[in-house]
Amino acid sequence: MAYARPGVPRQTIREGEAVRSIGPVVLMILSALLAGGAVTGSSIDRIAHTAGPAREIAGGLPTDQDVRDALPQVMIDGIHEALPGSIEVPEMLVEPLNKASARAVEVVLDSEGFEPAWLESIDESRQAYVDRLSAVRNGAAETAPATLELGPVVDLGVEGLKEAAPGVGLGLVIDSLGQDITASVPLDLPSADPTVAQRVATTVWLAGSWGWAAVGSAILALAGLVLARPRSRGGVVALGGAVVCLWSAALLILAERLAPDGAVQASEGLGAVAGSRIMTGLAEQVQGVGTASLVGGVVVLIGGVVIRLLVGRGRNG
């Protein structure tokens, strides 16, 4: 109840009381939303601009049998495309070249140099995708197709082929292959759609501001606590925790939707297989962020309830 004070209009008192009642609630809700955005944005920014998450998602792809089964054809296609235009492989050598390339892939997959080459391919693929997203946001492109850049892996296979060339009678053909071969495999990801590409590009761009979101969240939370009455501060804190829990639930729902519905087989091509596995890994990343945020939200919620009970008990006592 608002009590009149000498020289202060009742309307002014009521407005002040309303601000102290509603203001902290609004500030804490905004703070919680910014906190959720900061945590999520930090994860997205890491995935887009650092090597670790992408390597975690795609680093184990070659251990997948479907991926291993699809790689030889990619190697064969990369080698054929890398041959100079002036050199035409005689028909009688096409089959030996294909078989030699397939054997080279099997050797490469189990060699010490494969893992560094594969990680380099992941880094190149991630950077190329981020560059395409930037082009979409700047209006220079409508879509951002994702590709698996396998040039470093194909280069490694070519080295193996050159060592084996004298034994398979393909020396002249294989010696004509240069270094830094480009081999791009289109991935079956949703960002090939213009609407999805624009949405993803905007999300990645906004994620770069996660630090400002975190600072804003802290300022709003502090302002909300200062403005709130001592007896209601626990409830305001609990409200913030509840909002974070809702944000986390939305992330967990998103993770479930990102996960592919069914298994993709090697017969559907490396792009489809790798794209499916990458979406699964991305869904796991989102699920991890959602779970961590949910734990944090529950802790804040419980903390707010405890504060409210302690303050209430202290005043009653």
C-alpha positions as CSV (number, residue, x, y, z in Angstrom):
1,M,0.0,0.0,0.0
2,A,1.3,3.4,-0.9
3,Y,1.3,5.9,2.0
4,A,1.1,9.6,1.3
5,R,4.1,11.7,2.2
6,P,4.0,15.4,2.9
7,G,4.5,17.4,-0.3
8,V,4.4,14.3,-2.6
9,P,1.4,13.8,-4.8
10,R,-0.3,10.4,-4.4
11,Q,-0.1,9.8,-8.2
12,T,3.7,10.2,-8.0
13,I,3.9,7.7,-5.1
14,R,1.8,5.2,-7.0
15,E,4.0,5.5,-10.0
16,G,7.1,5.0,-7.9
17,E,5.6,1.9,-6.3
18,A,4.7,0.5,-9.7
19,V,8.2,1.0,-10.9
20,R,9.7,-0.8,-7.9
21,S,7.2,-3.7,-8.4
22,I,7.3,-4.2,-12.2
23,G,10.7,-2.7,-13.0
24,P,12.8,-5.4,-11.4
25,V,10.7,-8.1,-13.1
26,V,11.2,-6.6,-16.5
27,L,14.9,-6.0,-16.0
28,M,15.5,-9.6,-14.7
29,I,13.6,-11.1,-17.7
30,L,15.7,-9.1,-20.1
31,S,18.8,-10.0,-18.2
32,A,18.0,-13.7,-18.4
33,L,17.3,-13.5,-22.1
34,L,20.6,-11.8,-22.7
35,A,22.4,-14.4,-20.6
36,G,20.9,-17.2,-22.6
37,G,21.8,-15.3,-25.8
38,A,25.4,-14.8,-24.5
39,V,25.9,-18.5,-23.7
40,T,24.4,-19.6,-27.0
41,G,26.2,-17.0,-29.0
42,S,29.5,-17.8,-27.4
43,S,29.1,-21.5,-28.5
44,I,28.0,-20.5,-32.1
45,D,30.9,-18.1,-32.4
46,R,33.3,-20.8,-31.2
47,I,31.9,-23.3,-33.8
48,A,32.2,-20.8,-36.6
49,H,35.6,-19.2,-35.8
50,T,37.7,-21.7,-33.9
51,A,39.0,-25.1,-35.0
52,G,38.1,-27.1,-31.9
53,P,34.3,-27.6,-32.2
54,A,34.4,-28.4,-35.9
55,R,37.2,-30.9,-35.5
56,E,35.2,-32.5,-32.6
57,I,32.1,-32.8,-34.8
58,A,33.8,-34.0,-38.0
59,G,37.1,-35.4,-36.8
60,G,35.8,-38.9,-36.3
61,L,34.1,-39.2,-39.7
62,P,36.7,-41.4,-41.3
63,T,36.1,-44.0,-38.6
64,D,32.5,-44.3,-40.0
65,Q,32.5,-47.3,-42.4
66,D,30.0,-45.5,-44.7
67,V,32.4,-42.6,-45.0
68,R,35.4,-44.9,-45.6
69,D,33.5,-46.7,-48.3
70,A,32.6,-43.3,-50.0
71,L,36.1,-41.8,-50.0
72,P,37.8,-43.9,-52.8
73,Q,35.4,-42.5,-55.4
74,V,36.1,-38.9,-54.2
75,M,39.8,-39.6,-54.5
76,I,39.4,-41.0,-58.0
77,D,37.3,-38.0,-59.1
78,G,39.8,-35.6,-57.6
79,I,42.7,-37.2,-59.4
80,H,40.9,-37.2,-62.8
81,E,40.0,-33.5,-62.3
82,A,43.5,-32.6,-61.4
83,L,45.0,-34.0,-64.6
84,P,46.1,-31.3,-67.0
85,G,43.7,-30.7,-69.9
86,S,46.4,-31.6,-72.3
87,I,46.7,-35.1,-70.9
88,E,44.0,-37.6,-71.7
89,V,44.1,-40.9,-69.9
90,P,44.1,-43.8,-72.5
91,E,41.0,-46.0,-72.1
92,M,43.2,-48.9,-71.3
93,L,44.7,-47.1,-68.3
94,V,41.4,-45.8,-66.8
95,E,40.6,-48.9,-64.9
96,P,44.2,-49.4,-63.6
97,L,44.2,-45.7,-62.5
98,N,40.9,-46.2,-60.6
99,K,42.1,-49.3,-58.9
100,A,45.4,-47.8,-57.9
101,S,43.6,-44.7,-56.6
102,A,41.2,-46.9,-54.5
103,R,44.2,-48.8,-53.1
104,A,46.0,-45.5,-52.3
105,V,42.9,-44.3,-50.3
106,E,43.0,-47.5,-48.2
107,V,46.6,-47.0,-47.5
108,V,46.1,-43.3,-46.8
109,L,43.3,-43.9,-44.3
110,D,45.6,-46.0,-42.1
111,S,48.7,-43.8,-42.5
112,E,50.2,-41.5,-39.9
113,G,49.8,-38.5,-42.2
114,F,46.0,-39.0,-42.7
115,E,44.8,-37.4,-39.4
116,P,46.7,-34.0,-39.9
117,A,45.5,-33.9,-43.6
118,W,41.9,-34.7,-42.5
119,L,42.0,-32.0,-39.8
120,E,43.3,-29.5,-42.3
121,S,40.4,-30.4,-44.6
122,I,38.0,-29.7,-41.8
123,D,39.6,-26.3,-41.1
124,E,39.4,-25.4,-44.8
125,S,35.8,-26.5,-45.0
126,R,34.8,-24.5,-41.9
127,Q,36.5,-21.4,-43.2
128,A,35.0,-21.7,-46.6
129,Y,31.5,-22.1,-45.2
130,V,31.9,-19.0,-42.9
131,D,33.1,-17.0,-45.9
132,R,30.0,-18.0,-47.8
133,L,27.8,-17.0,-44.9
134,S,29.4,-13.6,-44.9
135,A,28.7,-13.3,-48.6
136,V,25.1,-14.1,-47.9
137,R,24.8,-11.5,-45.2
138,N,26.5,-8.9,-47.4
139,G,24.1,-9.6,-50.2
140,A,26.8,-11.0,-52.5
141,A,25.2,-14.4,-52.5
142,E,21.8,-16.0,-51.9
143,T,22.9,-19.4,-50.6
144,A,25.8,-20.7,-48.5
145,P,26.4,-24.3,-49.7
146,A,28.6,-26.3,-47.3
147,T,31.4,-28.4,-48.8
148,L,33.9,-30.8,-47.5
149,E,37.3,-29.6,-48.8
150,L,39.3,-32.7,-49.3
151,G,42.3,-31.2,-51.2
152,P,44.8,-32.1,-48.4
153,V,43.6,-35.7,-48.3
154,V,43.7,-36.1,-52.1
155,D,47.2,-34.6,-52.0
156,L,48.2,-37.3,-49.6
157,G,46.7,-39.9,-51.8
158,V,48.6,-38.6,-54.8
159,E,51.9,-38.9,-53.0
160,G,51.1,-42.5,-52.4
161,L,50.1,-43.0,-56.0
162,K,53.4,-41.5,-57.2
163,E,55.4,-43.9,-55.0
164,A,53.4,-46.8,-56.5
165,A,53.3,-45.5,-60.1
166,P,56.3,-47.4,-61.5
167,G,54.7,-50.6,-60.3
168,V,51.3,-50.0,-62.0
169,G,52.5,-48.5,-65.3
170,L,51.0,-45.1,-64.7
171,G,54.2,-43.1,-64.0
172,L,53.7,-40.5,-66.8
173,V,50.1,-39.9,-66.0
174,I,50.6,-39.6,-62.2
175,D,53.7,-37.5,-62.6
176,S,51.6,-34.8,-64.3
177,L,49.6,-34.3,-61.2
178,G,50.5,-31.2,-59.3
179,Q,50.2,-30.2,-55.6
180,D,47.4,-28.4,-53.8
181,I,44.7,-30.3,-55.6
182,T,41.2,-29.0,-55.0
183,A,38.5,-31.6,-54.3
184,S,35.2,-30.2,-53.0
185,V,32.3,-32.5,-52.0
186,P,28.9,-30.7,-51.5
187,L,27.4,-31.5,-48.2
188,D,23.7,-32.2,-47.8
189,L,23.0,-29.4,-45.3
190,P,19.9,-27.1,-45.1
191,S,21.8,-23.8,-45.8
192,A,21.6,-24.5,-49.5
193,D,18.1,-23.0,-49.2
194,P,18.2,-19.1,-49.4
195,T,15.9,-18.5,-46.4
196,V,17.9,-20.9,-44.2
197,A,21.2,-19.4,-45.4
198,Q,20.1,-15.9,-44.5
199,R,18.9,-17.0,-41.1
200,V,22.1,-18.9,-40.4
201,A,24.3,-16.0,-41.6
202,T,22.5,-13.5,-39.4
203,T,22.7,-15.8,-36.4
204,V,26.5,-16.3,-36.9
205,W,26.9,-12.5,-37.2
206,L,24.9,-11.7,-34.1
207,A,26.8,-14.4,-32.2
208,G,29.9,-12.4,-32.4
209,S,28.4,-9.9,-30.0
210,W,27.9,-12.4,-27.2
211,G,30.4,-10.5,-25.0
212,W,28.3,-7.4,-25.1
213,A,25.2,-9.5,-24.3
214,A,26.9,-10.9,-21.3
215,V,27.9,-7.4,-20.0
216,G,24.3,-6.2,-20.6
217,S,22.9,-9.2,-18.8
218,A,25.0,-8.5,-15.7
219,I,24.1,-4.8,-15.7
220,L,20.4,-5.4,-16.0
221,A,20.5,-8.1,-13.3
222,L,22.3,-5.8,-10.9
223,A,19.9,-3.0,-11.7
224,G,16.9,-5.3,-11.1
225,L,18.2,-6.4,-7.7
226,V,19.0,-2.8,-6.6
227,L,15.5,-1.6,-7.7
228,A,13.6,-4.5,-6.1
229,R,12.5,-4.4,-2.5
230,P,14.6,-6.6,-0.2
231,R,11.7,-9.0,0.4
232,S,11.1,-9.5,-3.3
233,R,14.7,-10.0,-4.5
234,G,14.6,-13.7,-4.0
235,G,11.5,-14.0,-6.2
236,V,13.2,-11.8,-8.9
237,V,16.3,-14.0,-8.9
238,A,14.1,-17.1,-9.2
239,L,12.2,-15.6,-12.1
240,G,15.5,-15.0,-13.9
241,G,16.4,-18.7,-13.3
242,A,13.0,-19.8,-14.7
243,V,13.5,-17.8,-17.9
244,V,16.9,-19.3,-18.4
245,C,15.3,-22.7,-18.0
246,L,12.8,-21.9,-20.7
247,W,15.6,-20.7,-23.0
248,S,17.4,-24.0,-22.3
249,A,14.3,-26.0,-23.1
250,A,14.1,-24.2,-26.4
251,L,17.7,-25.2,-27.2
252,L,17.0,-28.8,-26.4
253,I,14.0,-28.8,-28.7
254,L,16.2,-27.3,-31.4
255,A,18.8,-30.0,-30.9
256,E,16.2,-32.6,-31.4
257,R,15.0,-31.0,-34.6
258,L,18.5,-30.7,-36.0
259,A,19.3,-34.4,-35.6
260,P,18.7,-36.4,-38.8
261,D,15.6,-38.6,-38.8
262,G,17.2,-41.7,-40.2
263,A,20.5,-43.3,-41.1
264,V,22.2,-42.4,-44.4
265,Q,24.1,-45.1,-46.3
266,A,27.3,-44.9,-48.3
267,S,25.3,-45.6,-51.5
268,E,23.8,-42.1,-51.1
269,G,27.2,-40.5,-51.6
270,L,29.8,-38.9,-49.3
271,G,28.0,-35.6,-49.2
272,A,24.9,-37.1,-47.8
273,V,26.7,-39.4,-45.4
274,A,29.0,-36.7,-44.1
275,G,26.2,-34.1,-44.0
276,S,24.1,-36.4,-41.9
277,R,26.9,-37.1,-39.4
278,I,27.7,-33.4,-39.2
279,M,24.1,-32.5,-38.4
280,T,24.2,-35.2,-35.7
281,G,27.3,-33.7,-34.2
282,L,25.9,-30.2,-34.4
283,A,22.7,-31.4,-32.6
284,E,24.9,-32.9,-29.9
285,Q,26.7,-29.5,-29.5
286,V,23.4,-27.7,-29.1
287,Q,22.2,-30.3,-26.7
288,G,25.3,-29.8,-24.6
289,V,24.8,-26.0,-24.5
290,G,21.1,-26.5,-23.6
291,T,21.8,-29.0,-20.9
292,A,24.5,-26.8,-19.3
293,S,22.2,-23.8,-19.5
294,L,19.4,-25.8,-17.9
295,V,21.6,-26.8,-15.0
296,G,22.6,-23.1,-14.5
297,G,19.0,-22.0,-14.7
298,V,17.9,-24.5,-12.1
299,V,20.7,-23.5,-9.8
300,V,19.7,-19.8,-10.0
301,L,16.0,-20.7,-9.6
302,I,16.7,-22.7,-6.4
303,G,19.0,-20.0,-5.2
304,G,16.2,-17.4,-5.6
305,V,13.7,-19.6,-3.8
306,V,16.2,-20.1,-0.9
307,I,16.8,-16.3,-0.7
308,R,13.1,-15.7,-0.6
309,L,12.5,-18.2,2.2
310,L,15.4,-16.9,4.3
311,V,14.4,-13.2,3.9
312,G,10.8,-14.1,4.7
313,R,11.8,-16.1,7.8
314,G,14.1,-13.3,9.0
315,R,11.3,-10.8,8.8
316,N,8.7,-13.1,10.4
317,G,11.2,-13.9,13.2
